[in-house]
Amino acid sequence: MRKGETNDCRILPSEIIADVLSRLPVKPLCRFKCVSPSWNSLISSPHFSKTHLNRTQTNNPKHLLHSILLVLRSSLQDLYSVYLTAADLVPVTDKLDFPLLREPEYKWITVLNSCNGLVLVSDGGNSHLFLLNPATRECKKLPTPPLIPDPVRGYYNYAYGVGYDSSKDDYKVVKLSYIESESESESEFEYSTLTSNIIFVCVYSLETNAWRRIQDTHYVLDGTSSGTNCKGRLHWLCWRAGSHLMAAFDWADEIFREVPLPASFVHCDQLVYLDVVIIKDCLCLAYKQGSDPVEVWMMKEYGVKASWTKILIDTHDMCLQGLLAEDEFLLMGNVIQTYEDKLIVYNPKKETLRDIVVHGIPAAFLTWGTYVESLVSPNQCSHGGGIGKQGYS
């Protein structure tokens, strides 16, 4: 280098630097914060995180899966991130360390939901909630939600979700508290005894770092603790008046709306698997009755009942996680003899199954869902969110 010359990054216009950096993966960007104070400021800015996330999602129009979260059965505080690609099925495993979650009072963690790279977890006893970004290693403990009335009979159960409100450029968390009435019948509980239950709804705003009680609702959740994000809404399968329906919590106006189920869907006592997932940016319903094959229905036009279309995916009695490649689906199953989860790639056209061997983690693990890597920070008040389509499916 000649005298007076410099390798300072300022030889390039800042707009070009920002454009180039916004095309890179999250992990290199975290390292590049050390290049200079100006790069650190740029990469840490809410505007850059928004640009980066929107570009990531624009380049992934089919919403292919990339990263999943695993936790050890033997130590439910050990959280791992596994990055998957369709081209290379030797996944990269990364153990996640969040010191805040390792405090003695937190015996285990439960992954609940995710949106745009932010993952919502609880301490297992639902006493404390946290927002994590597995890619940047940031963690935030949420304040305590408002108190709700003590149940007269029965006990409270909870359902959660995190999502993005594009109208306010804000990330929100919703907590549903509902009573599961004690039943004197031989079954665990009777849906008829739950239809009159009130669900108490609280919403947390990352912008204000505060919770609010909003209008209660009267749906009966169908035994799930987390919803599925799609089209700016969080979806749960519910009961009302003895029938199944899908309720969608709108992140913008904070009210529930109903999404029609397929006309052929009829609840029966032999329903052994029921889930809502996202495939190709479409809401999908997967369910299994008795010994029948798993049926998967895709709502090709959101909110239009007639657009539900059956897609042929023989999931071999495994849970559908989402789309890994154009013609490949990620499935999660359980090995009955060892009670271990396993990840499988299924190609319906070739009718082939391939196991994914997860290196760097003991065999006995639980699969806690998928997420997209992003720079969205749980510790900034103004984030500049993303498109907000894909959540923890």
Disulfide bonds with the S-S distance in Angstrom:
none
